[in-house]
């Protein structure tokens, strides 16, 4: 199977690139539809039944998983990030995590592309590993609860997405 799938919209420039694990991370990005629905966009996530269904008709690149403590898939996703960012030339990369976000944030920063990280809503009293790693690479770092500011001073509170 070809890992790079561009859906029904072809190989065109994209305004926003959403990167994240499937499941809850993808659900949080999808919940921002009022903000992104009228913009060019593309997605990077895992080829799982929920993601395939939710992103039908969207421009998608399937990332390699699992990413947790899997160095080989991290390297493969770093190469994928190079190819996707070169082809798509997004205005910004947005993520809610998890592991697949880091290679894309690294490559985006190297290419001078702004990055926006939104910390997940269910981690209130401690940092996620991806949040901790992506924060220094983020042009904007957002949290969903005021309480998360204790872990991420100076972040922007955007309110709960779900």
GILIN-V144279 format. One record per backbone hydrogen bond with DSSP energy under -0.5 kcal/mol. CO is the residue of the C=O (numbers start at 1). NH is the residue of the N-H. E is the energy in kcal/mol with one decimal. If there is no record, write none. Layout:
CO_NH_E + CO_NH_E
This chain:
1_3_-0.6 + 3_5_-0.9 + 3_62_-1.5 + 6_9_-0.8 + 6_10_-0.6 + 10_12_-0.7 + 15_91_-2.7 + 15_92_-0.9 + 16_18_-0.5 + 16_42_-1.8 + 17_19_-0.5 + 17_94_-2.8 + 18_44_-2.4 + 19_96_-0.6 + 19_97_-0.6 + 21_26_-0.6 + 22_25_-0.8 + 23_27_-2.4 + 24_28_-2.0 + 25_29_-1.6 + 26_30_-2.9 + 27_31_-1.7 + 29_32_-1.3 + 30_33_-1.4 + 32_35_-2.0 + 32_36_-1.5 + 33_37_-2.9 + 36_39_-2.1 + 40_16_-1.3 + 42_18_-2.7 + 43_61_-2.5 + 44_20_-2.4 + 45_63_-3.4 + 46_48_-2.0 + 48_52_-2.8 + 49_53_-2.1 + 50_54_-2.6 + 51_55_-2.3 + 53_56_-1.1 + 55_58_-2.6 + 58_60_-0.7 + 59_43_-2.4 + 61_45_-1.4 + 61_63_-0.5 + 63_47_-0.6 + 67_70_-1.5 + 69_71_-0.6 + 70_74_-1.7 + 71_75_-2.3 + 72_76_-2.4 + 73_77_-2.4 + 74_78_-1.8 + 75_79_-2.1 + 76_80_-2.2 + 77_81_-2.4 + 78_82_-1.9 + 79_83_-2.1 + 80_84_-3.0 + 81_85_-2.5 + 82_86_-1.8 + 83_87_-2.1 + 84_88_-3.3 + 85_89_-1.7 + 88_14_-1.8 + 91_114_-0.7 + 92_17_-2.2 + 93_116_-3.0 + 94_19_-2.8 + 95_118_-3.0 + 97_21_-1.3 + 97_96_-0.6 + 98_101_-2.9 + 99_102_-0.7 + 99_103_-0.6 + 100_104_-0.9 + 101_105_-2.6 + 102_106_-2.6 + 103_107_-2.2 + 104_108_-2.5 + 105_109_-2.4 + 106_110_-2.0 + 107_111_-1.6 + 108_113_-2.9 + 109_112_-1.1 + 114_93_-2.3 + 115_139_-2.0 + 115_140_-1.9 + 116_95_-2.3 + 117_119_-0.6 + 117_142_-3.4 + 120_123_-0.7 + 122_124_-0.7 + 128_132_-2.5 + 129_133_-2.3 + 130_134_-2.9 + 131_135_-1.9 + 132_136_-0.6 + 134_137_-1.1 + 135_138_-1.6 + 140_117_-2.4 + 141_156_-2.4 + 142_119_-3.0 + 143_158_-2.9 + 143_159_-0.6 + 145_148_-1.2 + 146_149_-1.9 + 147_150_-1.3 + 148_151_-0.8 + 148_152_-1.9 + 152_155_-2.0 + 155_157_-0.5 + 156_143_-2.7 + 156_158_-0.6
